[in-house]
Every structure is written in C-alpha cells, then in structure tokens.
Amino acid sequence: MRCKPSRLPALCRVLLAGGVLVAGCTPCDVPEAPLRLQYLGQARLAPNTTVGGTTVGGLSGISYDPGRDCYYVISDDRSATGPARFYTVRLSLSDRGVDDVAVGAVHPLLNEGGGPFGPADFEASPPIVPPDPEGIAFDAGRQRLYWSSEGERRTGGPSGAVLADPWIRIAGLDGSYLGQFTLPPGLSMSAQHTGPRRNTTLEGLTVTADGRRLFAAMEGPGYNDGALPDRAHGALTRITAYHLDSGPGAGAPAAQYAYPLEPAAARAKTNGLTDLVALSDTAFLVIERSFGDRPTVRLFRADIADATDVLGMPTLTGATVTPMTKTLLADLSATPALDPLDNIEGITLGPRLPDGRQTVVLVSDDNFSPREVTQFVVLAMPAS
C-alpha cells in the first residue's frame, strides 16, 4: 500500500527492538514514531478464577490508579454469570514483566436506582436489557470512574426489535451510579440500517492526564459511515471528545474525529479498535485487533493533529475529511516471545520502572471460553 499524507502509513520498513516489531514510514508526511515499545513479559490467571462469587473473565478494559497502585478492570459479562461489574487488581511489575497478579475485590456497577443489573430477558415486556460493559477510565482528580456499554441491537425474534442505546456512565469507586453523558449524534440504536452496528460501538475510554477531557472510541463504523473493515479495505471509525470541566458543555460531546482502521488480517473477517490510552491531550496509544485463529494485535500511536472535527457530520461515506494520523509501534502478533497471545482488549499506562521507563499494561478478554486465556501483558516505553 502506498503511503498517503495524513492517512494510514504503510509498513515502509520494519525494525526489531526488544523482540517487538516496530515500524516507521519516512517517505510519508506522517512523522516517524518517537516511541519504542519493548515486550517485558506476561502473567495469566488460572482458568475459572472466582472472586466474590463471580468468574473473573471477559476482561475488556483496564485503567491504572497511581495513588492506590491498583488497576480497575471491567468485565464484559452481560450480567449472565454475575452482575455487570469491575475488579480491583494489583500487579507487581518489574523489568521481567508481571511478577504477581492479585484480584482483590469485585464491584457491581449499579443502575440509577442503586441496584445491580440483572440478567437479560428479551421476552419480557418491556425487554430487560443489561449493559454490555467494554471501556473503563479512572479520573484521578475527581476520584471516579467512567465506563461504557455497547448497548444492544437485535431486530429478529418473535417479539420484534430489542434496542438499547450505548452509553457512557459515571461511577464511584464502589460502582455506585453518579450520572451519564450525552450521546454523540448518530449513536442511537435503530431497527433500520442506520446508527451503530451491534457489538461495534463504544469500546475504548481514556482520560487525559490533566483530567480535562475524556475520549470515547467506537470499535468500528456505524452503518452511516460505511462497511466494516475486511481483508481488502480499511474503514473510518469515530473517537469522541468530552469536556470534563464543570460549566456549559460538560457531559456533552465537544468534538469528534475520524480514526482510520487497518484492513483485517489474514484469516480474520474484520478489524476493530478495542481500546486507547491518552499520551497527551492529542496523542494516544491505540489497540487494533483482528480476531481469528490467533488474534492479530497491533499498537499504534495516533494523533489528532489536523484531523477534521466530524461531530456534526451524519455520515463519513463519500465525505472529504482529514482523519487522525497514526503510526504502527508494535505488532504483538509478530513478537516471538509473546506466546500465547490472546484477545487483547484493554490498555493503560502503568507505573514507571526504577530506570524511568513507562510501563504499558494490556489485558485480554477470554470470552469466558476454556480455549482462551486471561492475560496481563507488560510493555515498556523509554524514559522521556
């Protein structure tokens, strides 16, 4: 693929650094990545690990609390094996990777009435639709959490359509309900081929270090924005910015940017954005994951740069927009030491190592399957 300015860079050259493939594309207008990621190691939870009467699985998002030196990790269980929930996890990190994992407690995510979410009952009237939790982000300044649900879109069955909009909610550190954000335009579920697709909506959340902005990423494009990525074509998905400061506009979308997804990897049907973490007010580490026999997991550095604000645009199909720039930093699928590699869905910045390097912590979603694993993977970035 030929590189294009302000678009997805091809892999013009590949370097091997610390066992992780990294890439830059110097002939393009995209600057070479200033970061290098080194794989340090991983740890896996034993199958069927239980905490507080729940099975620890489906881990889809992770966020680090430096004050408590712990991680908040959300499960995408749709209240089937236990209520919608997140876990408090402690990881002992070193230059060897993860020396120890301890899942300390489980916290149900509570509804507006202060109770846990029950299991689905689509035949009830009205249907009972629990959330599909995916993203989680810790706000250190306000000491609270933000979490996302992908909602539900089922249009068949004897009872007709079952629709539940995605959301971003605010929770206390005990899981209590503290409020909800306003959805961006076009994220309301519909029985028609408009709005978001099922299971490709609000997947990633991150708070900037200054606590002023929250970014929410869609896993893939909605119907209005074109087809999902396949092995021949990429796609544009959307990342929405929210102002967290109090005052006019707080809790409402402030801006939105088009993010260019890679085509699907070989033997995979599609590719999607599974999480992101802010490096600055405009730059992010982003996970893209193609799920196949062995997942293809790539980490990119993405930047808003001169990207078009597409918040007011009902469709990206046929539109002239400047998307976010991106550069491949690591192809975890091509890292020989990282075996096994499973369904990586969460990313956060962990503590710094004694030598000043910044840790990057990833978590996998085992889909509650005995054929998959729950793993915590640790990478390191050089000290800045």
Residue pairs with C-beta under 8 A, 6 or more apart in sequence:
1 8
1 10
2 10
3 9
3 10
3 12
3 25
3 27
3 28
3 30
4 28
5 28
5 29
5 30
6 29
6 30
6 305
6 306
6 307
6 322
6 323
6 325
7 260
7 323
7 325
8 234
8 260
8 262
8 326
9 23
9 24
9 25
9 28
9 30
9 326
9 327
9 328
10 25
10 28
11 23
11 25
11 328
12 23
12 24
12 25
12 26
12 27
12 28
13 23
13 24
13 25
13 26
14 21
14 22
14 23
15 21
15 22
15 23
15 24
16 22
17 36
17 37
17 38
18 36
18 37
18 38
18 39
18 380
19 38
19 39
19 335
19 336
19 337
19 338
20 37
20 38
20 39
20 330
20 331
20 332
20 335
20 379
21 330
21 331
21 334
21 335
22 33
22 36
22 37
22 328
22 329
22 330
23 33
23 327
23 328
23 329
23 331
24 32
24 33
24 327
25 32
25 327
26 32
30 325
30 326
30 327
31 327
32 327
33 301
33 327
33 328
33 329
34 301
35 301
35 329
35 381
35 382
36 329
36 381
36 382
37 299
37 329
37 330
37 360
37 379
37 380
37 381
38 357
38 379
38 380
38 381
39 330
39 332
39 335
39 337
39 338
39 377
39 378
39 379
40 93
40 94
40 95
40 96
40 97
40 359
40 378
40 379
40 380
41 96
41 97
41 98
41 377
41 378
42 97
42 98
42 338
42 375
42 376
42 377
42 378
43 91
43 97
43 98
43 99
43 100
43 101
43 375
43 376
44 373
44 374
44 375
44 376
45 56
45 101
45 103
45 373
45 374
45 375
47 370
47 373
48 55
49 55
49 56
49 57
49 103
49 374
50 56
51 87
51 103
51 104
51 105
51 106
52 105
52 106
53 82
53 106
54 75
54 77
54 81
54 82
54 83
54 85
54 106
55 77
55 81
55 82
55 368
56 75
56 87
56 103
56 374
57 75
57 77
57 81
57 365
57 366
57 367
57 368
57 374
58 75
58 76
58 77
58 365
58 366
58 367
58 368
59 73
59 74
59 75
59 76
59 87
59 345
59 346
59 363
59 364
59 365
59 366
59 374
60 74
60 75
60 76
60 133
60 134
60 135
60 203
60 274
60 275
60 345
60 346
60 363
60 365
61 73
61 74
61 133
61 134
61 135
61 136
61 137
61 147
61 148
61 204
61 205
61 275
61 345
61 346
61 363
62 71
62 72
62 73
62 74
62 89
62 136
62 275
62 346
62 347
62 348
62 361
62 362
62 363
63 71
63 72
63 136
63 137
63 138
63 145
63 205
63 206
63 348
64 70
64 71
64 138
64 348
64 349
64 350
64 351
64 361
65 71
65 72
65 138
65 140
66 140
66 351
67 140
69 90
69 351
70 88
70 89
70 90
70 104
71 88
71 89
71 90
71 91
71 348
71 350
71 361
72 86
72 87
72 88
72 89
72 136
72 138
72 145
72 173
73 86
73 87
73 88
73 89
73 136
73 346
73 363
74 85
74 86
74 87
74 133
74 134
74 135
74 136
74 147
74 346
75 82
75 84
75 85
75 86
75 87
75 133
76 132
76 133
76 134
76 365
77 84
77 85
77 133
77 368
78 84
78 119
78 120
78 130
78 131
78 132
79 116
79 117
79 118
79 119
79 120
79 130
79 131
80 119
80 120
81 368
82 106
83 108
83 109
83 116
83 117
83 118
84 108
84 109
84 116
84 117
84 130
84 131
84 133
85 106
85 107
85 108
85 109
85 133
85 175
86 106
86 107
86 109
86 133
86 136
86 145
86 147
86 175
87 103
87 104
87 105
87 106
87 107
88 103
88 104
88 105
88 107
89 101
89 102
89 103
89 104
89 376
90 100
90 101
90 102
90 104
91 98
91 100
91 101
91 350
91 361
91 376
91 378
92 98
92 99
92 100
92 101
93 99
93 350
93 351
93 353
93 359
93 361
93 378
94 353
95 353
95 355
95 380
97 377
97 378
98 376
98 378
101 376
107 173
107 174
107 175
108 116
108 117
108 175
109 116
109 117
109 131
109 133
109 147
109 169
109 171
109 175
110 116
110 171
110 175
110 176
110 177
111 117
111 177
112 177
114 176
114 177
117 130
117 131
118 128
118 130
119 128
119 130
120 127
120 128
120 129
120 130
121 127
121 128
122 128
122 129
122 154
122 157
122 159
122 162
123 158
123 159
125 159
127 159
127 162
129 152
129 162
129 164
131 149
131 151
131 164
131 167
132 149
132 150
132 151
132 152
132 199
133 147
133 148
133 149
134 148
134 149
134 150
134 202
134 203
134 204
134 219
134 345
135 146
135 147
135 148
135 202
135 203
135 204
135 205
135 216
135 217
135 275
136 145
136 146
136 147
136 148
136 205
136 346
137 145
137 146
137 147
137 205
137 206
137 207
137 214
138 144
138 145
138 207
139 145
139 146
139 207
139 211
139 244
140 207
140 211
141 211
142 211
142 244
143 173
144 170
144 171
144 172
144 173
144 178
145 170
145 171
145 172
145 173
146 168
146 169
146 170
146 171
146 181
146 205
146 207
146 214
147 168
147 169
147 171
147 205
148 166
148 167
148 168
148 169
148 202
148 203
148 204
148 205
148 216
149 164
149 166
149 167
149 169
149 202
150 166
150 198
150 199
150 200
150 201
150 202
150 203
150 219
151 163
151 164
151 165
151 166
151 167
151 189
151 196
151 201
152 162
152 163
152 164
152 189
152 198
153 162
153 163
153 164
153 189
153 190
153 196
153 197
153 198
154 161
154 162
154 163
154 198
155 161
155 162
155 191
161 191
163 189
163 190
163 191
164 189
165 183
165 187
165 188
165 189
166 183
166 187
166 189
166 196
166 201
166 202
167 180
167 181
167 183
167 202
168 180
168 181
168 183
168 202
168 205
168 214
168 216
168 242
169 177
169 178
169 179
169 180
169 181
170 177
170 178
170 179
170 180
170 181
171 177
171 178
172 178
179 251
180 251
181 214
181 242
181 251
181 252
182 251
182 252
182 253
183 253
184 238
184 240
184 253
184 256
184 311
185 253
185 311
185 312
185 314
186 194
186 195
186 196
186 222
186 224
186 314
187 195
187 196
187 201
187 202
187 222
188 195
189 195
189 196
193 223
194 222
194 223
194 224
195 222
195 223
195 224
196 218
196 222
196 223
197 220
197 221
197 222
197 223
197 228
199 219
200 218
200 219
200 220
200 221
200 222
200 228
200 272
201 218
201 219
201 222
202 216
202 217
202 218
202 219
203 217
203 218
203 219
203 272
203 273
203 274
203 275
203 345
204 215
204 216
204 217
204 219
204 273
204 274
204 275
204 276
204 286
204 287
205 214
205 215
205 216
205 217
205 275
206 214
206 215
206 275
206 276
206 277
206 278
206 284
207 213
207 214
207 215
207 244
207 278
208 214
208 215
208 278
208 280
208 281
209 278
209 280
210 281
211 244
212 243
212 244
212 245
212 281
213 241
213 242
213 243
213 244
213 254
213 278
213 281
214 241
214 242
214 244
215 239
215 240
215 241
215 242
215 276
215 278
215 284
216 239
216 240
216 242
217 237
217 238
217 239
217 240
217 259
217 273
217 275
217 276
217 286
218 237
218 238
218 239
218 273
219 237
219 272
219 273
219 274
220 228
220 229
220 235
220 237
220 261
220 270
220 272
220 273
221 227
221 228
221 235
221 236
221 237
221 238
221 261
221 316
222 238
224 314
224 315
224 316
224 317
225 235
225 236
225 237
225 238
225 315
225 316
225 317
226 235
226 236
226 316
226 317
227 233
227 235
228 235
228 270
228 272
229 235
229 261
229 262
229 263
229 264
229 270
229 271
229 272
230 263
230 264
230 269
230 270
231 263
231 264
231 265
231 266
231 268
232 263
233 263
234 260
234 261
234 262
234 263
234 271
235 260
235 261
236 258
236 259
236 260
236 261
236 316
236 321
236 323
237 258
237 259
237 261
237 272
237 273
238 256
238 257
238 258
238 259
238 310
238 316
239 256
239 257
239 259
239 276
239 324
240 253
240 255
240 256
240 311
241 253
241 254
241 255
241 256
241 257
242 251
242 252
242 253
242 254
243 249
243 250
243 252
243 254
244 250
253 311
254 311
255 309
255 311
256 309
256 310
256 311
257 304
257 307
257 308
257 309
257 310
257 323
257 324
258 307
258 308
258 310
258 316
258 321
258 322
258 323
258 324
259 273
259 286
259 302
259 323
259 324
259 326
260 323
260 324
260 326
261 271
261 272
261 273
261 288
262 271
262 288
262 290
262 298
263 271
264 270
264 271
264 290
265 271
265 290
265 292
265 296
265 333
266 292
266 296
267 292
267 293
268 290
268 291
268 292
268 295
268 296
269 292
270 290
271 288
271 289
271 290
271 296
272 288
272 289
272 290
273 286
273 287
273 288
274 287
274 288
274 289
274 344
274 345
274 346
275 286
275 287
275 345
275 346
275 347
276 284
276 285
276 286
276 287
276 302
276 347
277 284
277 285
277 347
277 348
277 349
277 360
278 284
279 285
279 301
279 349
282 303
282 304
282 305
283 301
283 302
283 303
283 304
284 301
284 302
284 303
285 299
285 300
285 301
285 302
285 329
285 347
285 360
286 299
286 300
286 301
286 302
286 326
287 297
287 298
287 299
287 344
287 345
287 346
287 347
287 362
288 297
288 298
288 299
288 300
289 295
289 296
289 297
289 298
289 343
289 344
289 345
290 296
291 343
294 333
294 341
295 333
295 341
295 342
295 343
295 344
296 331
296 333
297 331
297 332
297 333
297 341
297 344
298 328
298 330
298 331
298 332
298 333
299 328
299 329
299 330
299 332
299 347
299 360
299 379
300 326
300 327
300 328
300 329
301 326
301 327
301 329
302 324
302 325
302 326
303 324
303 325
303 326
304 324
305 324
305 325
306 322
307 321
307 322
307 323
307 324
307 325
308 321
308 322
308 323
310 316
310 319
310 321
313 319
313 321
330 379
332 338
332 341
332 344
332 377
333 341
335 341
338 377
340 373
340 375
342 364
342 365
342 366
342 372
342 373
342 374
342 375
343 364
343 365
343 366
343 367
343 372
344 362
344 363
344 364
344 365
344 377
345 363
345 364
345 365
346 362
346 363
346 364
346 365
347 360
347 361
347 362
348 360
348 361
349 358
349 359
349 360
349 361
350 358
350 359
350 360
350 361
350 378
351 359
352 358
352 359
352 383
353 359
353 380
355 383
356 383
357 380
357 381
357 382
357 383
358 380
358 381
358 383
358 384
359 378
359 379
359 380
359 381
360 378
360 379
360 380
360 381
361 376
361 377
361 378
362 376
362 377
362 378
362 379
363 374
363 375
363 376
363 377
364 372
364 373
364 374
364 375
364 377
365 372
365 374
366 372
366 373
366 374
